[in-house]
């Protein structure tokens, strides 16, 4: 029985080796196809039309960023202005309250 088992083990090792060789050749072919595809893609990306599209996208991205920066700065300035106006109103209210407490604004009866 041991002799049959050794033959089966040797046979299965040979089968695995054959499968590994087929996988290796498929891997090489896949790598070759991937390399060709990458080369075509690089040539496409280096073309004048693709460069124009990328440049336009970059310019639009920079413009959008600058517009957002301007909007944020505008909102910040607006909030500072509103806070200043509110501070002025609160200062006036505080002055009226202090005058009221001191008796200067008592209603005459």
C-alpha positions as CSV (number, residue, x, y, z in Angstrom):
1,X,0.0,0.0,0.0
2,X,2.8,2.4,0.7
3,X,4.1,2.0,-2.8
4,X,0.7,3.1,-4.2
5,X,0.5,6.0,-1.9
6,X,4.0,7.2,-3.0
7,X,2.9,7.0,-6.6
8,X,-0.3,9.0,-5.8
9,X,1.8,11.6,-3.9
10,X,4.3,11.8,-6.8
11,X,1.4,12.1,-9.3
12,X,-0.3,14.8,-7.4
13,X,2.9,16.7,-7.0
14,X,3.4,16.5,-10.8
15,X,-0.1,17.6,-11.3
16,X,0.4,20.6,-9.0
17,X,3.7,21.4,-10.7
18,X,1.9,21.4,-14.1
19,X,-0.9,23.6,-12.7
20,X,1.7,26.0,-11.2
21,X,3.5,26.2,-14.6
22,X,0.2,27.0,-16.3
23,X,-0.6,29.6,-13.7
24,X,2.9,31.1,-14.1
25,X,2.5,31.3,-17.9
26,X,-1.0,32.9,-17.4
27,X,0.6,35.3,-14.9
28,X,3.3,36.3,-17.4
29,X,0.7,36.8,-20.1
30,X,-1.5,38.8,-17.8
31,X,1.5,40.9,-16.7
32,X,2.4,41.5,-20.4
33,X,-1.2,42.5,-21.2
34,X,-1.2,44.8,-18.1
35,X,2.1,46.4,-19.3
36,X,0.7,47.0,-22.8
37,X,-2.5,48.5,-21.3
38,X,-0.4,50.7,-19.0
39,X,1.8,51.8,-21.9
40,X,-1.3,52.7,-24.0
41,X,-2.8,54.6,-21.1
42,X,0.4,56.5,-20.5
43,X,0.5,57.5,-24.2
44,X,-3.1,58.6,-24.0
45,X,-2.5,60.7,-20.9
46,X,0.6,62.3,-22.6
47,X,-1.5,63.4,-25.6
48,X,-2.3,67.0,-26.1
49,X,-6.0,66.6,-25.7
50,X,-5.6,64.9,-22.3
51,X,-3.1,67.5,-21.1
52,X,-5.6,70.2,-22.0
53,X,-8.4,68.5,-20.0
54,X,-6.1,68.0,-17.0
55,X,-5.0,71.6,-17.2
56,X,-8.6,72.9,-17.5
57,X,-9.6,70.7,-14.5
58,X,-6.7,72.1,-12.5
59,X,-7.6,75.7,-13.4
60,X,-11.2,75.2,-12.4
61,X,-10.2,73.6,-9.2
62,X,-8.0,76.5,-8.3
63,X,-10.7,79.0,-9.2
64,X,-13.3,77.1,-7.1
65,X,-10.9,77.1,-4.2
66,X,-10.3,80.8,-4.5
67,X,-14.0,81.5,-4.7
68,X,-14.6,79.5,-1.6
69,X,-11.8,81.3,0.2
70,X,-13.3,84.6,-0.8
71,X,-16.8,83.5,0.4
72,X,-15.3,82.4,3.7
73,X,-13.4,85.6,4.2
74,X,-16.6,87.6,3.3
75,X,-18.6,85.7,5.8
76,X,-16.0,86.2,8.5
77,X,-15.9,89.9,7.9
78,X,-19.7,90.0,8.0
79,X,-19.8,88.2,11.3
80,X,-17.2,90.6,12.7
81,X,-19.3,93.6,11.6
82,X,-22.5,92.1,13.1
83,X,-20.6,91.5,16.4
84,X,-19.4,95.1,16.4
85,X,-23.0,96.4,15.8
86,X,-24.3,94.1,18.6
87,X,-21.5,95.3,20.9
88,X,-22.5,98.9,20.2
89,X,-26.2,98.2,21.0
90,X,-25.2,96.4,24.2
91,X,-23.0,99.3,25.2
92,X,-25.9,101.7,24.7
93,X,-28.2,99.5,26.6
94,X,-25.7,99.3,29.5
95,X,-25.4,103.1,29.5
96,X,-29.2,103.5,29.7
97,X,-29.4,100.9,32.5
98,X,-26.6,102.7,34.5
99,X,-28.4,106.1,34.0
100,X,-31.6,104.5,35.1
101,X,-30.1,103.2,38.2
102,X,-28.4,106.5,39.0
103,X,-31.7,108.3,38.9
104,X,-31.0,110.6,36.0
105,X,-33.9,109.1,33.9
106,X,-36.6,109.1,36.6
107,X,-40.0,109.9,35.3
108,X,-41.5,113.0,36.8
109,X,-44.9,112.5,38.4
